[in-house]
Amino acid sequence: MPFQNQELSRSWKIVFIDRINRINSAHAVMLRFEISYPDGKRKSIRPVFTEEFVEDYFHISGTKESDKIINEREELFIKWGLIRIEECINEDSLKEEPKISRADFKWAESIEKGHLLPSSQQSDVNTYMYIPERRIGFK
């Protein structure tokens, strides 16, 4: 099965580590992922969601309400973070803190509605394997 081994050698391992609410007044939440490059190098990537994004997207206002939504919708935030990381890998621009802001509203909505899917295959609860050549994207 050399083909499978070749695919695995090109795969990126993306592991969700945790979520941190209220990192500062501008950011409602930060997710932490550990990325393993195909060559074995590792990097921590922390997608951040602006307070404006969370309040506008969920039609809420205030820290208490946004914390409640973030806790209830953690899986959606993880999916958003995962897809943003996949996009950064494809663009060869793995920023340490890719930002999800008000400008990403339609993008986020298409993910929530299932029109844009993660391309990574989930290998366990918090681990995803991503092979750029197998990008799925739209449903």
URJO-V287918 format. One record per run of one state. SS is the DSSP state (helix for helix, strand for strand, loop for the rest). FROM is the first residue (numbers start at 0). LEN is the number of residues. Records with the same first field share a line. If there is no record, write none. Layout:
SS = FROM-LEN / FROM-LEN
This chain:
loop = 0-1 / 9-2 / 21-5 / 36-5 / 45-2 / 58-4 / 72-1 / 90-8 / 100-1 / 112-3 / 117-3 / 124-2 / 130-1 / 134-2 / 138-1
helix = 1-8 / 50-8 / 62-10 / 73-17 / 101-11 / 131-3
strand = 11-10 / 26-10 / 41-4 / 47-3 / 98-2 / 115-2 / 120-4 / 126-4 / 136-2
